[in-house]
Amino acid sequence: MSGPGRETTVGWALFLWDGRIGRRIFILGTLFWMMTNAAVIAFATGSDEVSPGGFSLFLTSASLSLLSLLMLGTKRLHDIGMPGMVSILLLMPAFSLILFFVLCVWPPADDDNRYGPGTDMRSS
């Protein structure tokens, strides 16, 4: 269970490194950023010329999603018992799709590990 001040929230799932998340939260977090970036791209390219505001919005959204996806990947790797540094492979085009697929299907560790007490829980 989560201790005081260690609640599992959307902010924790998307923007913090500690703890473990399961496949469902990993996939939902990834889909959230895919939809957000698609909406931003549609907005930014909706007119004939690209405005500086639309480009800034795109850069902000892309930066936030990249950082968040690295954090989601790190917590998912923690859930299967691997170090979070492997999530750097998500940035390499040759490995990103393979690693993403592996993180979506690999089952979680059955018991507590050094990264947290259980799936979808923050470390204490």
Residue pairs with C-beta under 8 A, 6 or more apart in sequence:
1 117
1 121
2 8
2 121
2 122
3 124
6 122
6 124
7 122
8 19
8 120
8 121
8 122
12 18
12 19
12 122
13 21
13 25
13 29
13 72
13 75
14 29
14 32
14 68
14 71
14 72
15 67
15 68
15 71
16 71
16 122
17 71
17 74
17 75
17 84
18 75
18 115
18 116
18 122
18 123
19 75
19 78
19 115
19 116
19 121
19 122
19 123
20 75
20 76
20 78
20 79
20 108
20 113
20 115
20 116
20 118
20 119
20 120
20 121
20 123
21 29
21 72
21 75
21 76
21 79
21 119
21 120
22 76
22 79
22 108
22 119
22 120
23 76
23 103
23 104
23 105
23 106
23 108
25 72
25 120
26 72
26 73
26 75
26 76
26 103
26 104
27 104
29 68
29 69
29 72
30 69
30 72
30 100
33 65
33 68
33 69
36 61
36 65
37 61
37 62
37 65
40 57
40 58
40 61
41 58
43 54
43 57
44 50
44 51
44 54
44 55
44 57
44 58
45 54
66 91
69 90
70 87
70 88
70 90
70 91
73 84
73 87
73 90
73 99
73 103
74 84
74 87
75 84
76 103
77 83
77 84
77 86
77 87
77 103
78 84
78 113
78 115
78 116
79 108
79 109
79 115
79 116
79 119
80 103
80 106
80 107
80 108
80 109
81 109
81 113
81 115
86 99
89 95
89 96
89 99
90 96
90 99
90 100
108 119
112 118
115 123
116 122
116 123
116 124
117 123
117 124
